[in-house]
Amino acid sequence: MRFFRGEDGQGLVEYALILVLVAVVAIAVLALLGPYIGDWLNSLADWFRQVLGTGA
């Protein structure tokens, strides 16, 4: 005897909630670390310009 007839969609909802949680965490990490990552990439690009002898 099944008490809840709509149990099939429950797993899908749980996966969707996990996906939303992962997305929120990823956005928060990028928002917090974005400027540092941008500065690091700019310094890396400057280093490559110096090594290759191109650019300003």
Buried (B, 14 or more C-beta within 10 A) or exposed (E): EEEEEEEEEEEEEEEEEEEEEEEEEEEEEEEEEEEEEEEEEEEEEEEEEEEEEEEE
